[in-house]
Amino acid sequence: MTDQVARRRSRKDTTGIKAHYYLAPHVRELLTNAAEASGLNRSLYLERLLLQIETDGTLPVLSPTLDGTEVRKTAAA
């Protein structure tokens, strides 16, 4: 472990909107760890992740049930 303070990159502009969402603790931990490893805050990491997925096509429409693993083949509106 080092004494160096980690610097997090965040947006300099304020063109975004505030979004509130609830995550399971395990999912929040996954998001936090991935964002920290990338040197980004959670919000910016999530934004870039979604934009990267979108460049491959459209975001998948997932099953509305928590235990469902099926992915619908229709595009999100």
Order of alpha helices (4+ residues) and beta strands (2+ residues): alpha-alpha-beta-beta
